[in-house]
């Protein structure tokens, strides 16, 4: 009867180890493929972690049922212990890489991690082949290492992926510490609970959960990076659109932007103010093109000062400008033009005053934008003709007075 029970226990042990080993090898293959396809450092560390765990499972399976006093079993437990320590090390290294913590040897965290793993490995070799002691050392080392790394992550890192993985590692660490606590009374000759002989069934669930958490964390990181990349792409596209839609000299919108701008504000009403710089060619001829460019930039600057932020300001080409004033009346528009003329009439740094002609038309309601634009353009030329007649009259009157004098 006892022999039958022993055979059943041995079979359960072997099957539980096979189940755990199968889970570990599946995780190893999955992480290896993920690393080969993405070349992420964190996935390489986690691939190495599952490789070490797979090696540990080979040591365990090889040692099941072997005489516990043989040198072969001593090497099995030490090989298992070192492999498990390296499993925890690479798992922790991957978590720190996931957190983007620098892992140079001179930093505090890596030094602490390397020394801890090395210290536990040395302690393992000092157990002189005592299987129970070696298992207690291994499980205690795994538990304390993963708890330390997990708590450090939860305290220092606020990202959802890192915290999720840290929480799962802490649960796994508690499970390892459970093994150490259960085995501890065996140091005084107490019997090890029978379920510990096939505890690998539960270990398989624990390790599958850790592997799933690693994959989920990597997926969350990839999603976050895609979201950030998409934001940067949208920002770049917007910047490119702004460059295409902006006049490089003045920074105002260009004629290309006008149609889209008016389409975006369909349903609104207001006024169009079409403006033209008087005798602009003479500025270029008398003072040079640099002075002409300065005059155009000055017109744009004064337009920004006179009009509101929500109004559309455009350089339509050459010395022609357009302002779209939403909700402005004809009277409001004229007052802004008068203010603009006052500011531009003051000589600039080259001593050049600027004079403009302007035409106003209303849009919205029953007035299409093309019709309103044509009306503003026509009104601007009427204003220019009127200003020329006034200027000519002033010159003739002034000349007559001089003649009389």
Number of C-alpha atoms within 10 A of each C-alpha: 6 7 8 9 10 11 12 12 16 16 16 18 22 20 16 21 24 18 18 24 24 15 18 23 18 16 23 22 14 15 24 20 15 17 18 11 9 10 12 14 14 22 25 19 23 28 25 21 26 29 23 24 25 25 21 25 24 17 20 20 18 14 18 17 13 11 11 15 11 11 10 13 22 21 14 23 24 24 18 25 27 24 24 24 26 23 25 26 25 22 26 23 23 22 27 20 17 20 19 10 13 13 14 10 11 9 11 11 17 17 13 12 17 13 12 17 19 15 12 20 20 12 15 23 15 12 16 12 20 18 17 18 19 23 21 23 19 27 25 20 27 27 24 17 22 25 22 16 22 24 16 15 21 17 9 11 14 11 14 13 22 24 22 17 26 27 19 22 30 21 19 21 25 19 18 22 21 16 19 23 14 14 20 17 13 14 13 7 8 10 11 15 10 9 11 14 18 18 16 23 19 15 20 20 14 20 21 17 17 22 24 15 20 27 20 15 21 20 13 16 18 12 12 13 12 12 12 12 12 12 12 12 12 12 12 12 12 12 12 12 12 14 14 14 19 19 19 11 12 19 17 23 23 21 17 14 18 19 11 12 13 14 10 10 10 11 10 12 19 19 23 27 28 27 26 23 19 17 12 17 13 11 19 15 11 10 12 12 13 11 18 20 16 17 25 21 16 17 24 20 15 15 23 17 13 16 18 13 10 9 15 19 23 26 26 20 12 10 19 18 25 28 20 25 24 19 15 16 16 16 10 12 22 16 13 15 22 12 15 20 19 12 19 20 13 13 11 14 10 10 8 17 15 22 19 23 22 25 24 26 24 25 23 16 11 6 13 11 20 11 13 19 22 14 19 23 23 17 20 22 17 15 18 20 13 13 16 14 12 12 12 12 12 12 12 12 12 12 12 11 10 9 8 7 6
